[in-house]
Amino acid sequence: MTTTLQLGLAIGGGLVLVTVVAYNTWSARKNAPKQPDPVPTPVEPSAPDAERRDPAFDGEELPPLPTPERKPGMDALIDVLAPIALEHPVSGDAALAAMPPTRRVGSKPFAIEGLNVASQQWETPVAGQRYSQLQAGVQLANRTGALNEIEYSEFVIKTQAYADTVSGLPEFPEMREEVARGRELDQFANDHDAQLGFTLRAVHAAWSPGYVQQHAARLGFVPSLIPGRMLLPSSTPGMPPILGLAFDAQAALAEDLDQSALREVTLSLDVPQVDRAEQPFVRLRDTAAVLAEAMDGSLTDDRGYPLQRDALDGIGASLEQLYDTLDSRELAAGSVLARRLFS
């Protein structure tokens, strides 16, 4: 009897132990971060001498590559311009050699341009060219604020030193007028800047970095140089990305990425930086919806409140008004001037 009882207790204890282990295993799997789908192994050709075929286009011509955007130049709309009169044309080599070591005045970009004798176009000096006129400029405002009196004085000193080196005579606009212009432009920029952010939060299981990256890559996102950040490239080479996607950088740098758990990712849009024709808000909205469904996530604003359809519609309508206002001020979203002002 004792032996039978001991055997029964041993069997019962074993069953309990198996149940506990099974539960712990199930719980661990349930709470583990979701992992990316395994990447299929490429299939090698069955025969070593299998014929390789290049893609055929049925005689159609490939579309031309987009023309790279001209390097941004100075503009009186957002820059203080100081012409530098020259007795004789100067070479691009001399103009470059006289450049100051830093191209900033305080927190504002500083630049020198020359009127090319051959092309009659203003450009940043190039070696081997000749220039009949020069001009110096400093930006009136950017996201750090408006040009102030101290920065304007630094601009005058830097420009005068450059002009002396190239034997030129600078002419400066009146400081109070330019500083006032900078304040007005800065106020306009503050009133019409927009940087949107949507947060995608995990509803149940957390995500691994690889899981997030795989789903984002399927929508066209590519890794950036910053850990934990991906970008949706513009359709035009050299232009700013349409959208950004970011998650915890420490999770992206963890030794074991499979065990690194993410509970949220952020999708962002820098409105003035992206051309209106790219339909960036529509892309942001659609991307967020697709990722939320595919990754079992919920969409919220940066304060954690759920984003409903009517709220998204209201944001879209407000953005259309913002685009119209920027267009009327010759600062269209995605343009050279807008990207410089809102940076």
N, C-alpha and C positions, 0 to 999 in steps of 0.2 A: 504493500500500500504506500509505504513511504517512497519507494522508488518510483511508483507511478505518479505520485504527487509532485515529486521533484522534477520528473520528466515533463509533466504538464506545465509546471511553473517555468521551466527552462524554455519550453516551446513558446509559451505566452510572452516571456521576456524577449525572446528572439523576434517574435512578431512585432512587438512594440518598438524594438530597436530598428527593425527594417522600416517600419512606418515613419519613425522620426527621421531616419536618414533620407527616405524618399521625400518626405515633406520638405526637409531642409534643401534638398537638391532642387525640388520644384520651385521653392521660394527663391533660391539663388538665381535660377534661370529666369524666373518671372521678373525679378528686380534688376537683373543685369542690363547694362546699356544695350540698346539695339545695335546690331552689327550690320555692316554693308553686305550686300549679296556677293558671293564668291565670284571672282572674275574667271570666265571660262578659259581653259587652256587653248591657245591657237592650234588648229589642226594643220599638220604638215601635209604637203602634197603627197599622194600615194606613190608617185613615181618620181625619182630624183631629177629626171630630165623633163618633168611636166612643163608644158609650154606656158610662159607667162604672157598675159595680155594686158596691154595698157587700156585705161578707160577709153571708150569710144564716145564721141559726141555727135555722131551722125552728120558730120560736116558743119555743125553749128559753130559760129565764132564765139569764143569766150568773151564775156563782158570786160570792158576795160577796167583796170585797177583804179580805185579812187585817187584823185590828185591830192597829194599832201597839202594840208592847209598852210598858207603863208605864215611865217613866223610873226606873232603879234607885234605891231609897231605902236608908237606913241600916238595919242589922239587928244586934241584940245578938250574933248568932252570930259575926260577923266584925268588929264595930266596938266601940270604946270609946264609950259614950254618956254625955254630961254634960247633964242637964236644966237649963234656965235658967228659974227662976220669975219671973213678971211680976206687978206690982201691977195693971196694966191691960192690956187687949189692945193690941197694936201693929199698925200698918198694914204691909202688904207693902212699901210704898215705904220706910218707915223701916228695916225689916228688911234690905232690899236695900242701902240706902245705907250701912249699918254693916258690910257684908261686907268682910273683909280683901282686899287686892289679890291675894294668892295663895291658892289652894285646896289647898295641900299643907303637910304638916308633915314636914320631912325628905323621905323618899321615899314617904310615905304620903298618900293622899287625905284631905282635911279637908272637912267639909260642915256646913251649918246647915239645919235643918228647922223648920217651924212647924206647929202644930195649927190647921188652918183652922176658924174659928168657924162658918162656914156648913156645910161638908161633914163636919166632925169627922174629917178625914183628915190624916195627916202628909204634908207636901210641901215641896219647895224653895219659899221665899217667892216670891209672885207679886204684882206691882204691882196695887193696887186691891182686894186681899183683906185680911182682918184675922185675927190669930193670937192665941190665948189663952195658948199656951205655945210655948216654943222649946227646941231641943236642939242641942248641938254633938256632932260625932262625928269620930273618926279611925280608919282601918282598922288592924286588929291585925297583919296580915301581907299580903304580896303576893310576887311573884317576886323582889323585891329583898331579902327577908328579913323578920324579925319587928320589931315596934315595940320600940324600946329606950328606956332611961331619958331620954336627951337628947331624943328625939322626943316622949316623953310630957310632959316639962317644957315644950317648945315649944307643945304642944297646950294645956296649961293657960294659958300666957301669952296665946296667941291667943284662946282662948275667953273669958278674963277681960276682955280689952280689948273684945271684941265685946259682952259682957254689960254692961259699964259704959256703952257707947254707947247701948244700948236700955233702960237703967235696969233691968236684970235681975240676978238672983242665981244664979250657977251652983253646981252641986253635983258634985264630982268623985269618981269611985270611987278606991279605994286603988291607988296606982301599982304596987306590987310584984305585986299580984294580976293586974292587967291586963297587965303586961309578961310575967308567967308564962303567962297565957292566950295571948298573942301567940306566945310560943316554942312552946307545944304545938301551936297551929294551924299555925305555920310548919313544924314537923316533920311533921305530917300531910300538908301540901301537898307537901313535898319527897318524901315516900314514895309519893304517889299522883298525881304529875304525869306527863304523858306527851305528848311531841311526836315524832311519827313522821316519818321522811323516807326516801323511796325515790329512788334515782338511776337514771336511764335513760341508758345510754351507747350512742353510735353504734357499730355493729359494723363497718361499712365506710365509706361516704362520710359526711362531716360534714353538719350541717344548717345552713341559714341561719335567722336569726331569724324571717323570714316563714314558712318551712316549718313551724317549731315552732308558731308562733301560729295558722296555718291549721288544723293538726291538732287543737290544743287547743280552738279555737273551735268545731269540729264537735262537741265533747263538752260544750259549754256554758260554757267558760271565757271570761272577759272581761278586757280589759286593766285593770291597776290604775294608780294615779298614779306608782308606782315603776317606772322603766325595768327591763325584764327580768323583770317579775313579772306573772302573771295569776292570777285568782281564779275559783273555782267558787261562784257565789252560793248563799246559803241559799234555801229555798223560802219563808221568811218574811221580808218586807222589814224591814230594820233590824238583822237578826241577823248575827253574824260569818260569813264565808265558810266553806263546808264544807271545801274544799281549796285549797291554793296550788300554783302552778307557777312555778319560778324558773330563770333562766339568766343567764349573764354579762351584767351591766349594761353593761359597756364595749362588748360586741358589739351590744347593743340601741341604743347611741348612736353607732355607727360611721357615717361619712359614706356608705359604700357597703355597704348591708345585704346585697346579693346576694353580696358577697365575704367577708362576716363569717362565720367558721366556728365552729360549736358542736359540741362532742364529747359534751356531757352536759347534761341538765336534771334538776331536782329536784322531786319531788312531795312535799308536806308536809301533815300533819294535826295541828292543835293540839287534842288530845282533850278537855280540859275545857271548851273554848270552844264545842263543837258538840253539839247535842242528839242524844241516843242514837237517837231516832226517825228521824233522817236517814240512819242506817246509814252513817256516814262511812267506816268501815274497809272495808266492802264496796265503796263508791264508789272509795276509794283503790286498792284491789286491782284492781278491774275497769278503772279508768281507766289504770292502769299497764300492764295486759296489752294493752289495745286500742292504746295508743300504741306499745308495744314492737313489736307486729306491724305496725302501719301504717307506722312510721318506720324499721324494720329496726334495732331497738335491743335491748339486753339489760338486764335488771332486776337491780340490785344494792343492797346496803345502803350506808350512808355510808362504809364502809371498803373498798368495792369487791368484796365477796364476793357471788356470785350468790345470789338469793333463790329457794329451792325451795318447792314447794307445801306440804310439811310444816312448814317454818319459818313460812310465812304463816298456816297453820292454828293454829300455836302462839301467834302474836301475837294472832290473833283471839280465842282462848280466854282469854288473859290480860286482854285488854281487857274482855271480858264480866265478869270478876271485879272489875276496876277500877270499871266502871260500877255494879255492885252495892254496892261499898264507898262510893262517892260518894253514891249514893242513900240509904244508911243514915245518912249523916252530914248529910243535908239539904243536900248540895252537888252535886246532880245535874248531870251534864255539860250545858252549854248554859244552865243557869239563871243568873239575875242574880247570885246570890251566887258561884257557881263562876267566872263570867266576871270578877268583881271580884277574887276571891282569886288566881286563876291569871292575873294580868296584870302 
